[in-house]
Every structure is written in structure tokens, then in C-alpha cells.
């Protein structure tokens, strides 16, 4: 198992409470592009509509631009492959989406993709149910990261 693309901002902007794994429906040239570590999950989220889960806002460029169909949209919605129970729990915990932009409920949970990785020949997406961090929480994260880095430097020199 190796990460193909990783959403760096997910752990910074959100406090991840629960994770689940989903398959993703892709074209062949999108799979090749992901295996070359091309693509981005920044600003993407998961929504549930009509009993199906979709990944919205992810950017997967074509593998070879000349061999790609002209109507291809790199930021298209991609269907996630989940069981009915997983979709129901995802819709229940994140509130689903009834035409709104993000999947959020009274609890303020959002389903965000954390990473895209492969297991053998299969491409999987790690989804996290997350609560948005406030500005002061983000500052604390930056301070903690800086102090951890300083401590590692000190021990490295000894």
C-alpha cells in the first residue's frame, strides 16, 4: 500500500474523527495519471446523493493530453464504491447533501478525502469524517509542529 496523492490540508483544516475506505470509479488514463502521482485533493469533499457517494472537486489531469477525449473534465464528479450500510452511515453522520455544497450536519461534520492509494492493482480513497478547526486550533497545530521540529533538531545534534 502506497499513497499516490495525499490531501495535506485535510489534517490541517479538519480534525479527523473517523475514517473509512472506498473504491473509486475511474477511467483508465486517470488510473495511469494517479500512478504517476499526478492529481490533487485540495478543496475536494464527499457528498451523498440518491443512495450513491461522489467525490467532488478532486483534480486528476489526463495521463497523455493528446490521447484524452476532448470532452474530458479533470475536475468531474467521481463515484465512490461503498456498501449500502457505509453510504447510510456516511449520510447519517455527515448529514448527506440535499443540494447544498458540502456534506455537513448539525454536528458540523464533513466527509473529506484524506488520500488516494493503491492496494495491489486497486485504487482506493481514504475518507475521513471531520470537524472544521477554528483559527486558534490551526495556530496551536502550527506551534506544536514547530516545537516538535525544534526538539528533533536538538536530539539530532546530540
HELIX and SHEET records of a PDB file:
HELIX    1   1 UNK A    8  UNK A   13  1                                   6    
HELIX    2   2 UNK A   28  UNK A   35  1                                   8    
HELIX    3   3 UNK A   65  UNK A   67  5                                   3    
HELIX    4   4 UNK A   84  UNK A   94  1                                  11    
HELIX    5   5 UNK A  135  UNK A  157  1                                  23    
SHEET    1   A 7 UNK A   2  UNK A   6  0                                        
SHEET    2   A 7 UNK A 109  UNK A 119 -1                                        
SHEET    3   A 7 UNK A 122  UNK A 132 -1                                        
SHEET    4   A 7 UNK A  14  UNK A  24 -1                                        
SHEET    5   A 7 UNK A  78  UNK A  81 -1                                        
SHEET    6   A 7 UNK A  52  UNK A  56 -1                                        
SHEET    7   A 7 UNK A  45  UNK A  49 -1                                        
END                                                                             
